Amino acid sequence: MGELTDRAKGMANDAIGNAKEAIGKATDNHKLEAEGLAQQAKGKTQDAAGKVKGALGDDI
């Protein structure tokens, strides 16, 4: 995947994870809250990978 693809997917996962976490907190659903936190972490990782690809080139 390219830099922009990774960063876009990362931002989407972060946003969806944030929503899941908020809904989980509001409904006292600990499982959904945890899923949200995990999805946010995945999003941050994807975004970081995109930044690295941008700095080093898409060939890595």
ABEGO torsion letter per residue (X at the ends): XBAAAAAAAAAAAAAAAAAAAAAAAAAGBAAAAAAAAAAAAAAAAAAAAAAAAAAAEAAX
